Amino acid sequence: MFKKATKAQAKARLLFSGASGSGKTTAALTVASQLGKKIAFIDTEAGSASLYADRFDFDVLELSPPYSPERFIEAIEAAEGSGYDVVVIDSITHEWSGPGGCLDIKTKLGDRFQDWAKVTPRHDRFIQSMMRSKCHVIATVRAKQGYSMDERGKVQKSGMDPQQRDGIDFEFTVCWNINAAHMAEAQKDRTRLFDGKPEVITAETGKRLAEWLNAGEAAPEPVAAPASSPFDAKEDLIDQIVAHPNGADHVPVLLSKLNKELITDCNEKELSRILNYLNKL
């Protein structure tokens, strides 16, 4: 039945996009510090987050390859289970185009169009883990110069494109693009606080967001993502092993020790043992 629409309290779902050096990490931590006291920082940028430890108070998890969607999901769930208020992911580009990320997984599966049928559900679960988290979630994404062709066939610059799957901005409440001068412009803004108003991200930005997020009725508990079936779990493990950078050198030997001819002959427990071994190398 229809009912009167009312604004409910909400958790932040924020995205900062920009080229290297634009200030994405600083902006994310500045806003995060106004949204909660306990901040979990998932760092895929080779430990660069710790360079900001003298300015901000946060705990860091340095995530190294392979950057499979499942490893991001595990990190987000670990932060949630540990009682953090805010999760910062710097950056989600690695989940898409980094070593062991979605594009790499598709390539190692054969790089056929039909391989998206295996990769897309894994990517979607990563997106949903951010959207359904009980924590505020702030993500950064690398951006590169975009190009388009005019009606005369001339190629011209067309702004900065996020290095993630097309349409990633649809999932977030506010999406900022930060330029080389550290000016942030909201390309999408469901709060209507920042739309069309380029500005440097400051603590005041975070305070305004916090006020908007906390206004309204108490928010319902987030709906948990549906659990994977045993078949899905086995398929996920196989895909992670196939995409693993150490897989080609070690999987044949491991299969031989297990008296298996093909990786698909392994059960879920055996696949988990193989993956754990590869991750420890």
C-alpha positions in Angstrom: 0.0 0.0 0.0 1.1 3.6 -0.6 1.9 5.8 2.3 3.1 9.3 2.9 6.7 9.8 2.0 8.9 11.1 4.8 12.6 11.7 5.1 14.5 9.1 7.2 17.9 9.4 8.8 20.5 7.9 6.5 24.1 6.7 6.3 26.5 8.6 4.0 27.3 7.1 0.6 29.9 9.5 -0.8 32.3 9.4 -3.8 35.3 11.6 -4.5 36.7 11.4 -8.0 39.8 13.1 -9.2 43.3 12.7 -10.7 46.4 11.9 -8.7 47.2 14.8 -6.4 43.7 16.4 -6.5 43.1 15.8 -2.8 40.7 12.9 -2.8 42.2 11.3 0.3 42.3 14.5 2.3 38.7 15.3 1.3 37.5 11.8 2.3 39.2 12.0 5.7 38.0 15.5 6.4 34.4 14.6 5.9 34.8 11.2 7.7 36.1 13.0 10.8 32.8 14.9 11.0 30.6 11.8 10.5 31.9 9.6 13.3 34.6 9.0 15.8 35.8 5.6 14.7 37.1 5.6 11.1 38.3 2.5 9.3 40.4 3.2 6.2 40.9 0.6 3.5 44.0 1.6 1.7 44.8 0.2 -1.8 47.4 2.9 -2.6 50.5 1.2 -1.3 50.3 2.5 2.3 49.8 6.2 1.4 47.0 6.6 3.9 49.5 6.6 6.8 51.0 9.8 5.4 47.8 11.5 6.8 48.1 10.0 10.3 49.4 13.3 11.7 46.3 15.1 10.7 43.5 12.6 11.2 42.7 9.9 13.7 41.9 6.6 11.9 42.7 2.9 11.7 44.1 1.5 8.5 44.0 -1.8 6.6 46.5 -2.0 3.8 44.9 -4.1 1.0 47.3 -5.6 -1.5 46.6 -7.6 -4.7 44.6 -9.5 -5.7 41.9 -6.8 -5.6 39.0 -9.1 -6.0 35.5 -7.9 -5.1 35.4 -10.4 -2.3 38.4 -9.0 -0.5 36.8 -5.5 -0.5 33.6 -7.0 0.9 35.5 -8.9 3.6 37.2 -5.6 4.6 33.9 -3.7 4.7 32.3 -6.4 6.8 35.2 -6.5 9.2 35.0 -2.8 9.8 31.3 -3.1 10.4 31.7 -6.0 12.8 34.4 -4.1 14.7 32.0 -1.2 15.4 33.5 1.5 13.2 31.3 4.5 12.4 32.8 5.3 9.0 34.5 3.2 6.3 36.8 5.0 3.8 37.9 3.1 0.7 40.8 4.6 -1.1 40.3 3.7 -3.9 37.6 1.5 -5.5 39.4 1.8 -8.9 41.5 -1.2 -7.9 38.4 -3.4 -7.5 37.6 -2.7 -11.2 40.9 -2.4 -13.0 43.7 -3.3 -10.5 45.5 -6.7 -10.5 43.0 -9.4 -9.6 40.1 -6.9 -10.1 37.1 -7.4 -12.3 38.7 -6.6 -15.6 41.7 -8.8 -14.8 39.3 -11.6 -13.7 37.4 -11.4 -17.0 40.7 -11.5 -19.0 41.9 -14.6 -17.2 38.5 -16.3 -17.8 39.1 -15.9 -21.5 38.0 -12.3 -22.1 34.8 -13.3 -23.8 31.6 -11.4 -23.6 29.9 -14.2 -21.8 32.5 -14.1 -19.1 30.7 -10.9 -17.8 28.0 -13.4 -16.5 30.5 -14.5 -13.9 32.2 -11.2 -13.2 29.2 -8.8 -13.0 27.5 -10.6 -10.0 30.7 -10.4 -8.0 31.0 -6.7 -8.8 27.4 -6.1 -7.9 27.9 -7.8 -4.5 30.7 -5.4 -3.8 28.5 -2.4 -4.7 25.7 -3.7 -2.5 28.1 -4.3 0.4 28.8 -0.5 0.4 25.2 0.5 -0.1 23.8 -1.8 2.6 26.6 -1.2 5.2 25.6 0.0 8.7 28.6 2.4 8.5 28.9 5.6 6.6 30.8 4.7 3.5 33.2 7.2 1.7 34.9 6.0 -1.5 37.5 7.6 -3.7 38.0 6.7 -7.4 40.8 7.7 -9.8 39.9 9.8 -12.7 41.5 10.2 -16.1 40.9 12.7 -19.0 37.8 11.8 -21.0 37.4 12.3 -24.7 34.5 12.5 -27.1 34.0 13.0 -30.8 32.0 16.0 -32.2 29.7 15.8 -35.2 32.7 16.7 -37.5 34.6 13.7 -36.2 37.1 15.9 -34.2 38.2 14.4 -30.9 37.9 16.8 -28.0 38.4 16.7 -24.2 35.2 16.0 -22.3 36.0 16.2 -18.6 37.3 13.6 -16.2 36.1 10.0 -16.3 36.1 7.8 -13.2 38.2 4.7 -13.6 35.4 2.3 -12.5 32.5 0.6 -14.2 30.2 3.0 -16.1 27.4 4.3 -14.0 29.2 4.0 -10.6 28.0 7.4 -9.6 24.3 6.2 -9.7 24.9 4.3 -6.5 26.1 7.2 -4.3 24.3 10.1 -2.5 26.8 12.7 -3.4 29.5 12.4 -6.0 32.2 15.1 -6.2 34.8 15.7 -8.9 37.9 17.4 -7.5 40.2 19.3 -9.9 43.9 20.1 -9.7 43.2 23.2 -7.7 41.4 21.0 -5.0 38.0 22.5 -5.9 35.3 20.0 -5.5 32.2 20.2 -7.7 29.2 17.9 -7.0 28.3 16.1 -10.2 25.4 14.4 -8.4 23.8 15.6 -5.2 20.7 14.1 -3.6 21.1 16.3 -0.6 20.8 19.5 -2.7 23.4 21.1 -0.4 26.3 21.2 -2.8 24.9 21.0 -6.3 26.5 23.5 -8.7 28.6 25.1 -5.9 32.4 24.3 -6.4 34.2 24.5 -3.1 37.2 23.2 -1.2 36.1 20.3 1.1 36.4 21.4 4.7 35.2 20.3 8.1 32.1 22.5 7.5 31.3 20.3 4.5 31.2 17.3 6.8 29.1 19.1 9.4 26.5 20.1 6.9 26.3 16.5 5.6 26.0 15.2 9.1 23.1 17.5 9.9 21.3 16.5 6.7 21.9 12.8 7.3 20.7 12.9 10.9 17.5 14.8 10.1 14.2 12.9 9.9 12.8 9.7 11.3 14.9 6.9 12.7 16.3 4.8 9.8 15.2 1.2 9.4 17.9 -1.5 9.8 19.7 -2.2 6.5 18.6 -5.3 4.7 21.3 -7.9 4.6 22.5 -9.0 1.2 21.2 -12.4 0.2 23.6 -15.2 1.0 25.3 -17.0 -1.8 24.3 -20.5 -2.6 26.9 -23.3 -2.3 27.2 -23.3 -6.1 27.9 -19.5 -6.1 30.5 -19.9 -3.4 32.4 -22.5 -5.3 32.2 -20.5 -8.5 33.5 -17.5 -6.6 36.5 -19.5 -5.2 37.3 -20.8 -8.7 37.2 -17.4 -10.2 39.5 -15.9 -7.5 42.0 -18.7 -8.0 42.0 -18.3 -11.7 42.5 -14.6 -11.4 45.2 -14.9 -8.7 48.6 -13.6 -9.8 50.3 -16.7 -8.2 47.8 -19.1 -9.7 49.4 -20.1 -13.0 52.7 -21.1 -11.3 51.3 -23.0 -8.3 47.8 -24.3 -9.0 48.9 -27.3 -11.2 51.2 -28.5 -8.4 48.5 -28.1 -5.8 46.0 -29.9 -7.9 48.5 -32.8 -8.3 48.9 -33.0 -4.6 45.1 -33.2 -4.2 44.9 -35.9 -6.9 42.7 -33.6 -9.0 42.9 -33.2 -12.7 40.9 -30.0 -13.0 40.2 -27.2 -10.6 36.5 -27.8 -11.1 37.0 -31.3 -9.5 37.8 -29.7 -6.1 35.2 -29.2 -3.4 34.7 -25.9 -1.6 37.0 -26.8 1.3 39.8 -27.8 -1.1 39.4 -24.6 -3.1 39.6 -22.6 0.1 42.8 -24.3 1.0 44.3 -23.5 -2.4 43.3 -19.9 -2.2 44.6 -19.5 1.3 47.9 -21.0 0.1 48.1 -18.6 -2.8 47.3 -15.6 -0.6 50.2 -16.4 1.7 52.8 -16.5 -1.0 
